[in-house]
Amino acid sequence: MIPLLTDWTEEDRAAKGLRRGPASLTAPVHRTALELAAEAPKLLLLAPPGAGRTTMLRHVARFAGGAPPDPMPVVRNEEGLAKAEAWDAPRATPVFWEPALALDSLPPDALLLVDDASDPAPLAAIAARPGLRALVVGDPAVAGGWVLPQGFRRHRLLPLLAAQRAHLTEALRAPLFGLPGYLAVAQRLGVAPATAPILRDTLLVRATPAEADLLDAGFMRPLLAARMLENAGPAMLALRFLEDEAGMPAVLRHVVAADPDIAAPLAACLVRTGDAGALLAAEIERGPVPGLVAALVAIVEGGRLGVPQRAQAGRELARRGDPRDLSALVEVPGGEVAMGSPLAVPSAPMHRVAVGGLRMGRYPVVNAVYARFVAAMGRAWVSPARDDPALANAPATDLTWRDAVACCAWLTETWRAEGRIGPTEIVRLPSEPEWEWAARGRQPESEAPVHPWATPWDGDRCNGDSAGLNAPCAVGMFPRGKSPWGVEDMAGQVWEWCHTLWGPEMALPSFAYPWTGGDGREAAEAPPDWRRVLRGGCFSSPAEKANAHYRGSLEPDGFWRGNGFRVVVG
């Protein structure tokens, strides 16, 4: 068995505490499912049928249960970097989930393994048991949109890398065989067809009685269903989709793979069936589809569908030219902010600070805007998102504090010329009180966490760790998480640079609370190693950090894929 990799990387793991970013891009080094299960006590892993979910669970059960570590190195990226995996947690007693299982009967060291999860209800019961470890796997079409209880993390299993299949024939390194199920079928049949429909037809014609079990594999069922619909027209296929929105997308993908000419008329029918149909239409047809862009905007701005589906809608919208004003400014009136929290030493004590009226970016500065700045000024920008059209409407990241300040200066001149701001107005980074006032508004002092949405923690209101995206997404995708003033994405998504100084030490700030404006903490010039404040948390942040009061920091020349910025105008 080839150990399966996840979307959780060594960089993500190291950056949980914020660190100085790399000098250049390197291929991410992925953690295996076994390692992530050891690190995350409660984990939902998403993977489509054929991705090796059941085999992976057996692999985890074996090594978590005390089997000797496998010394064989595991390939971690396409550059071929390899190292052995290990269960880096106390030995556990694996228990496979059954509907009649009583959680109270499990041993204290149990590791609950749930295969092909179809109902989110058991996750709440699992989350209510603090000492219970659980690894849940499910189809993203079923479990991708679940709102997870606090304490659960959601990640994805990756397809097998070509580098992981380097020992196989060149044909078996094709993208199709990234799914272990298809690879197993091809190896048993001794063939390497270019598409899944050809693999299916080969199996139907050539399978011996000893290979007939392959037809019963769950991932083969959509292929077989697609064979039965080969003569159906676009309207009929769209009707079948309405009858089974969960199961038909996989079937229709195979239909389009076998007959690409049906993609455009099928997409035109699907976009009229609702949100899920519009999203599938965008996936199967890359060309223009009437009404599709408006439908994608409605999904993103309306917070419709599950989080992974909304993220996909945001990427499809970016590819097609997001029509929203991604540089929109929100009026934030002046007032007095109840600042700070007793929940973390750097954020204490609670106190009140007067803040003047301002305009703040509705969203963090996005890749499309920052790319204009880079092109105009010839500034270096080491980011994988730089040239990805699917991320044009996501926050710009891998930015130092100095990058953010320089972009603000360019935006000042650019927006004056465009008439977006007045001739004497300036674009700049917010101070800490300005940022917190925009995030929490008039919410009173509280000994509980304070979130922009003024209610208890809800993992469906921000791109934090419970959202499970593990990356920035299209801005404005969590409308129920906006601040009282209408500012969006202020919890999770990306850490946001403030103008405010922190000091040279990471653990405690030199500029402690209460905040005062005349003690030098807003100085533009400072020693090069003096850190600046970051606020809001990012896509990998838990509730303790993705809120309106937690204070982070980083060196002004530090950067990584989880920090960006938003602007104020005054």
Residue pairs with C-beta under 8 A, 6 or more apart in sequence:
1 55
1 59
2 74
2 160
2 164
2 165
2 180
3 32
3 33
3 34
3 59
3 74
3 85
4 32
4 33
4 47
4 51
4 52
4 56
4 59
4 157
4 158
4 160
4 180
5 30
5 31
5 32
5 33
5 74
5 76
5 157
5 158
5 161
5 164
6 30
6 31
6 32
6 33
6 36
6 45
6 155
6 156
6 157
6 158
7 30
7 155
7 156
7 158
7 470
7 471
8 30
8 31
8 36
8 39
8 155
8 470
9 28
9 29
9 30
9 31
10 28
10 29
10 30
10 31
11 22
11 28
11 29
11 560
11 561
12 470
12 540
13 31
13 39
15 540
15 560
15 561
15 562
16 540
17 506
18 495
18 506
18 534
18 552
18 553
18 554
18 558
18 560
18 562
18 563
19 554
19 558
19 560
20 554
20 555
20 557
20 558
20 559
21 398
21 400
21 558
21 559
21 560
22 382
22 560
23 382
24 382
25 382
25 383
25 384
27 77
27 78
27 79
27 81
28 77
29 76
29 77
29 81
30 76
30 77
30 158
31 39
32 74
32 85
33 45
33 56
33 59
33 60
33 157
34 59
34 60
34 63
34 64
34 85
34 86
34 87
35 85
35 86
35 87
35 88
36 43
36 45
36 155
37 43
37 60
37 64
37 111
37 133
37 135
38 64
38 87
38 88
38 89
39 88
39 89
40 153
40 155
41 132
41 133
41 134
41 151
42 126
42 127
42 132
42 133
42 134
42 151
42 152
42 153
43 134
43 135
43 136
43 152
43 153
43 154
43 155
44 117
44 123
44 136
44 137
44 138
44 143
44 146
44 148
44 152
44 153
44 154
44 155
44 468
45 53
45 56
45 135
45 136
45 137
45 138
45 154
45 155
45 156
45 157
46 137
46 138
46 139
46 140
46 143
46 144
46 154
46 155
46 156
46 157
46 308
46 468
47 53
47 137
47 139
47 140
47 156
47 157
48 139
48 140
48 141
48 179
48 219
48 250
49 139
49 181
49 218
49 219
49 221
49 222
49 250
50 179
50 180
50 181
50 182
50 217
50 218
50 219
51 157
51 159
51 179
51 180
51 181
52 157
52 179
52 180
52 181
53 115
53 116
53 137
53 157
54 115
54 116
55 180
56 137
56 157
57 96
57 113
57 115
57 135
57 137
60 94
60 111
60 113
60 135
61 94
61 96
61 111
61 113
63 69
63 70
63 86
63 87
64 87
64 89
64 91
64 92
64 94
64 111
65 91
65 92
65 93
65 94
65 111
66 91
69 84
69 85
69 86
69 87
70 84
70 85
71 84
72 84
73 82
73 83
73 84
74 82
74 83
74 84
74 85
75 81
75 82
75 161
75 163
75 164
75 166
76 82
76 83
77 161
77 163
78 161
78 162
78 163
79 163
80 163
80 166
89 133
90 109
91 109
92 109
92 110
92 111
92 133
93 107
93 109
93 110
93 111
94 110
94 111
94 113
95 101
95 106
95 107
95 110
95 111
95 112
95 113
96 113
96 114
96 115
97 112
97 113
97 114
97 115
97 122
103 112
103 125
103 126
103 129
103 132
106 112
106 132
108 131
110 132
110 133
111 133
111 134
111 135
112 126
112 132
112 133
112 134
112 135
113 134
113 135
114 122
114 134
114 135
114 136
114 137
115 137
116 137
116 138
116 139
116 218
117 123
117 136
117 137
117 138
117 142
117 143
118 138
118 142
118 143
120 143
120 146
120 147
120 148
123 136
123 146
123 148
123 149
123 152
124 149
126 132
126 134
126 136
126 152
127 149
127 150
127 151
127 152
128 149
130 151
136 143
137 157
138 144
140 156
140 308
141 246
141 247
141 249
141 250
142 246
144 306
144 307
144 308
144 309
145 305
145 306
145 307
145 308
145 309
146 306
147 458
147 459
147 460
148 154
148 459
148 466
148 468
149 459
150 457
150 459
150 466
150 543
152 466
153 465
153 466
153 468
154 466
154 467
154 468
155 468
155 470
156 468
156 470
159 175
159 178
159 179
160 177
160 178
160 179
160 180
160 183
161 178
162 173
162 178
165 172
165 173
165 177
165 183
166 173
168 177
169 192
171 192
172 183
172 186
172 187
172 192
174 192
174 194
176 182
176 193
176 194
176 195
176 196
176 199
177 183
177 186
177 192
179 219
181 217
181 219
181 220
182 196
182 199
182 219
185 199
185 203
185 214
185 217
185 220
186 192
186 193
186 199
188 211
188 214
189 199
189 202
189 203
189 206
189 207
189 211
191 199
191 202
191 206
193 199
193 202
195 257
195 258
196 223
196 254
196 257
197 223
197 226
197 227
197 254
197 257
197 258
199 223
200 220
200 223
200 224
200 226
200 227
200 254
201 227
203 211
203 214
203 215
203 220
204 215
204 227
207 214
207 215
214 220
215 224
222 247
222 250
222 251
222 253
222 254
223 254
225 251
225 254
226 251
226 252
226 254
226 255
226 258
229 236
229 237
229 240
229 251
229 255
230 255
230 258
230 259
232 240
232 255
234 262
234 265
234 266
234 268
234 269
235 269
237 252
237 255
237 262
237 266
237 269
238 266
238 269
238 270
238 272
238 273
238 277
240 248
240 251
241 248
241 249
241 252
241 270
241 273
241 277
241 280
242 273
242 277
245 276
245 277
249 276
249 280
252 266
252 280
252 284
253 283
253 284
255 262
255 266
256 262
256 263
256 266
256 284
263 284
263 285
264 285
264 287
264 289
266 281
266 284
266 285
267 280
267 281
267 282
267 284
267 285
267 289
267 292
268 281
268 289
268 290
270 277
270 278
270 280
270 281
270 284
271 277
271 278
271 281
271 289
271 290
271 291
271 292
271 295
272 291
275 295
275 298
275 299
275 304
275 305
276 305
276 309
278 291
278 292
278 295
278 296
278 299
278 313
279 296
279 299
279 305
279 309
279 312
279 313
279 316
281 289
281 292
282 289
282 292
282 296
282 313
282 316
282 320
283 312
283 316
286 319
292 320
293 317
293 320
293 321
293 323
296 313
296 314
296 316
296 317
296 320
297 317
297 322
297 323
297 324
298 304
299 305
299 309
299 310
299 313
300 310
300 313
300 314
300 317
300 474
300 476
300 477
301 324
301 476
301 479
302 479
303 310
303 460
303 477
303 478
303 479
303 480
304 310
305 313
307 460
307 463
307 467
307 468
307 469
307 477
308 468
308 469
310 473
310 474
310 477
311 469
311 473
311 474
311 477
313 474
314 393
314 394
314 473
314 474
314 477
315 390
315 391
315 474
316 390
317 393
317 474
318 389
318 390
318 391
318 392
318 393
318 394
318 474
319 389
319 390
322 368
322 392
322 393
322 474
324 393
324 476
326 363
326 366
326 368
326 369
326 393
326 475
327 361
327 365
327 369
327 415
327 420
328 361
328 362
328 363
329 359
329 360
329 361
329 362
329 420
329 569
330 359
330 360
330 361
330 362
330 438
330 485
330 486
330 487
331 357
331 359
331 485
332 357
332 358
332 359
332 360
332 434
332 437
332 438
332 485
332 487
333 357
333 485
334 354
334 355
334 356
334 357
334 358
335 354
335 355
335 437
335 442
336 352
336 353
336 354
336 355
337 352
337 353
337 355
337 433
337 436
337 437
337 440
338 350
338 352
338 440
338 442
338 443
338 444
338 445
338 446
339 350
339 351
339 352
339 353
339 432
339 433
339 436
339 513
339 514
339 515
339 549
340 347
340 348
340 349
340 350
340 351
340 513
340 514
340 549
341 347
341 348
341 350
341 446
341 447
341 449
341 450
341 549
341 550
342 348
342 349
342 350
342 447
343 447
343 449
343 544
343 549
343 550
344 544
344 549
344 550
344 551
345 508
346 508
346 509
346 512
346 513
346 551
347 513
347 549
347 550
347 551
348 513
349 513
349 514
350 445
351 513
351 514
351 515
353 433
353 437
353 514
353 515
355 433
355 434
355 437
356 570
358 430
358 434
358 438
358 568
358 569
358 570
359 568
359 569
359 570
360 430
360 434
360 438
360 485
360 487
360 566
360 567
360 568
360 569
361 487
361 566
361 567
361 568
362 476
362 486
362 487
362 488
363 395
363 475
363 476
363 488
363 489
363 566
364 395
364 396
364 475
364 489
364 493
364 494
364 496
364 564
364 565
364 566
365 395
365 396
365 404
365 407
365 564
365 565
365 566
365 567
366 392
366 393
366 394
366 395
366 396
366 475
367 383
367 385
367 386
367 388
367 391
367 392
367 393
367 394
367 395
367 396
368 392
368 393
369 396
369 411
370 381
370 396
370 399
370 407
371 381
371 386
371 392
371 396
372 414
373 379
373 406
373 407
373 410
373 411
374 380
374 381
374 386
376 410
376 414
377 406
377 410
379 403
379 406
381 398
381 399
381 403
382 398
382 559
383 396
383 397
383 398
383 561
384 561
385 391
385 394
385 396
385 397
385 398
385 472
391 472
393 474
393 475
394 472
394 473
394 474
394 475
395 472
395 475
395 489
395 493
395 494
395 564
396 564
396 565
397 472
397 494
397 559
397 560
397 561
397 562
397 563
397 564
398 559
398 560
398 561
398 563
399 407
399 497
399 559
399 563
399 564
399 565
400 556
400 557
400 558
400 559
401 497
401 532
401 554
401 556
401 557
402 556
402 557
403 559
404 429
404 497
404 564
404 565
405 428
405 429
405 499
407 565
408 427
408 428
408 429
408 567
409 427
411 427
411 567
412 421
412 425
412 426
412 427
412 428
415 421
415 427
415 569
416 422
416 423
416 425
421 427
421 569
425 569
425 570
426 569
426 570
427 567
427 568
427 569
428 499
428 567
428 568
428 569
428 570
429 497
429 498
429 499
429 565
429 567
429 568
430 438
430 498
430 499
430 566
430 567
430 568
431 498
431 499
431 500
431 517
431 522
432 498
432 500
432 515
432 533
432 535
432 551
433 515
434 568
435 490
435 496
435 498
435 535
435 536
436 535
436 548
436 549
438 483
438 485
438 487
438 490
439 452
439 483
439 487
439 490
439 491
439 535
439 536
439 548
440 450
440 451
440 452
440 454
440 483
440 484
440 548
440 549
441 454
441 483
441 484
441 485
442 484
443 450
443 454
443 484
443 548
448 456
449 457
449 543
449 544
449 547
449 549
450 547
450 548
450 549
451 457
451 458
451 461
451 462
451 481
451 491
451 546
451 547
451 548
452 462
452 481
452 482
452 483
452 484
452 487
452 490
452 491
452 548
453 461
453 480
453 481
453 482
453 483
454 484
457 543
458 480
458 481
459 466
459 467
459 543
460 467
460 478
460 480
461 478
461 480
461 481
461 491
462 478
462 481
462 489
462 491
462 492
462 493
462 546
463 469
463 472
463 473
463 477
463 478
463 489
463 492
463 493
463 538
463 539
464 491
464 492
464 537
464 538
464 539
464 540
464 541
464 542
464 543
464 546
465 539
465 540
465 541
465 542
465 546
466 542
466 543
467 492
467 539
469 539
470 539
470 540
471 539
471 561
472 493
472 494
472 538
472 539
472 561
472 562
472 564
473 493
473 539
475 488
475 489
475 493
476 488
476 489
477 489
478 488
478 489
478 492
479 488
481 488
481 489
481 490
481 491
481 492
482 488
482 490
483 490
483 548
490 496
490 536
490 548
491 536
491 537
491 546
491 547
491 548
492 536
492 537
492 538
492 539
492 541
492 546
493 536
493 538
493 539
494 536
494 538
494 539
494 562
494 563
494 564
495 534
495 535
495 536
495 537
495 538
495 552
495 554
495 562
495 563
495 564
496 534
496 535
496 536
496 563
496 564
496 565
496 566
497 532
497 533
497 534
497 563
497 564
497 565
498 532
498 533
498 534
498 535
499 522
499 524
499 532
500 511
500 521
500 522
500 532
500 533
501 510
501 511
501 520
501 521
501 522
501 523
501 526
501 530
501 531
501 532
501 533
502 509
502 510
502 511
502 530
502 531
502 532
502 533
502 551
502 553
503 509
503 510
503 511
503 530
503 531
503 553
504 510
504 527
504 529
504 530
504 531
505 531
506 531
506 553
509 533
509 551
509 553
510 530
511 519
511 520
511 521
515 521
526 556
528 556
528 557
529 555
530 555
530 556
531 553
531 554
531 555
531 556
532 553
532 554
532 555
532 556
533 551
533 552
533 553
534 551
534 552
534 553
534 554
534 563
535 550
535 551
535 552
536 546
537 545
537 546
537 547
537 550
537 552
538 546
538 562
538 563
539 562
540 562
544 550
545 552
554 563
